[in-house]
Amino acid sequence: MKLVCAGTNELVVGLHVIGMGADEMLQGFGIALKMGATKADFDSCVAIHPTAAEEFVTMFPWGLGSENQVSGAKVSPLNGNAAPEPVLGV
């Protein structure tokens, strides 16, 4: 499993998973990506246990996140808004 994030706001731009149930996981998480979810959004989810999908919301961060992380899911491109862009570091 891999969660692909971009920018200082750690916008989730992709995720990879292989194995049983991967198709069901990708369908659900695809909605989160379309809505502009950030790593902080994934971290704030309560994991459903025992499932393989819980790994996506309990992943340990590889780097240090910004203290100013903002949830991208507050504005949904599914409602006609523009898709969020990753915030690039200075």
N, C-alpha and C positions, 0 to 999 in steps of 0.2 A: 504494500500500500504506500502511496505517496501523495502528499498534498502539495501542489505547486502554487507558491505565493509570489507576488511582485510588488515592489515599491515599499516605502516606509510604512504605509498603512496595511501592508501584508494582504492585499486584495487576492482572493483565491481565484486563480486563472485556469486551474486544471487539477484533476486528480486521477490517479491511476490505481487500478485494483484488478487482480486476477484471482480466479478461483470460483468455488460454488457461491452462488448468490450475487456475483459481481454485477450482473445486469440489473437486479433490483436496487442495489446500492447506488449505482451510477444514475439511475432514473431519478431517485429522490434527491441526491446531492446536485444533480444537474439544475434543479430548480433554484437551489441556493446560489449556484454560480451565476445564473441569469439575473438574480436579484441583487448581485453585487456583494455577496458575503465576504467577510474578512476572516483572517485566522482568529481574531478575537470573537467573532460570531460563533465559529465552530467551538472554540474553547468554552463559551458560555452555555453550550447545550448540555443537557443532562443525558448521559449515555444510557442506552437501553441495554441491559445486561441480562443474559449472556447472548451477545450477537457479535458478528464480525464487524458490523458497521460502527460499533462503539469505538473502534480504534481511530476513526477519523476525527472524533471529537475529544479524544484523550491523548492525542499525539504530543509528545514533548517537543518544544521548539528547538530548532537547530541553532538559531542565532538569538540575539537579544531583541525583543520587540520594542517598539516605540511606546513611550508612556502616553502618547497622544493618539492611540489607535481609536478609530471611529468606526462604528458599525455601518457597513455599506447597505445593509438590508433595510434601512429605514426608507429608502427611496427605491422603488422597484421599476426596472425597465419594462416589466410586464404590464405596467399601467401607463405606458406611453412615454416614460421618461428616458433620457439618454443613459446608456450604459456607463457605469463608473469607470474611471481610469486609475491605474496605480499612481500613487504619489511618489515621485522620484526624489531621492535624497539630495541634499544640498552639496 
